[in-house]
């Protein structure tokens, strides 16, 4: 998968492309249907699939006070898009200059001239151009006489809810992981570069990879079962993850600590991708180190049994 940071500042021009447009925070099942449409059509027509999205959230510029915490960082978004099979991702910086591009210029100069789009895939509520004046009706009308097909994906419902990043953020914050993952279409993804910690986990017999807390949505503090992929590798490892303050050993210190089962190796400085599959229990303060070791051991045993490992 190739990443273009800003198509307006890039000399490369694409051709015969099938383009999915959107912010795509979380890349939930509704987003996936839209993106998969572009991927499938590109394969059918010997073209390239392109996701045109943003390096930063548009609300950061338009209404800074309303900017939401993201479900995924840019690195996580790229990981999921590559997982889906996208050929190109354009990460457009949303700034004042971009915000003032007219709806006509967005279609003519970006979609057609720069991206070489044959087909566009957008959600039912997609808006674009200066002050969001462009919408799906305008997109269809303006391109009627152009060699550009418009595919509009209707709202996707799941368990009586229309899928949206807003709904999923709420589910994650409430700790409703199984429902959040159902709506996402995959486990919630957390990634980061492994940092040196205090090596307390190793002393307890459960070494952990420590990840820095990012400016994004996290579920409530607790112990989670999941899987881990190490950057550059294909193998999935099962893991038990602690998100929170580790009140027994490091009270007040926020962290994500990942114990990869049956793993030996040096992960310092490497990026890992963690899939949060199941909430195992709430975070708690143990009365002693012995009780803590027993508690972690029980978490590991339970997750092994669930995963059949």
Helices and strands as residue ranges (DSSP letters): E 2-4, G 7-9, E 17-21, H 29-44, E 48-54, H 59-62, G 64-66, H 74-84, E 88-92, H 96-99, H 103-105, I 106-114, E 117-123, E 127-128, G 130-132, E 134-135, H 136-142, E 149-153, E 157-158, E 161-162, H 165-173, H 177-184, E 188-195, H 200-204, E 209-211, E 222-230, E 236-244, E 255-260, E 271-282, H 289-307
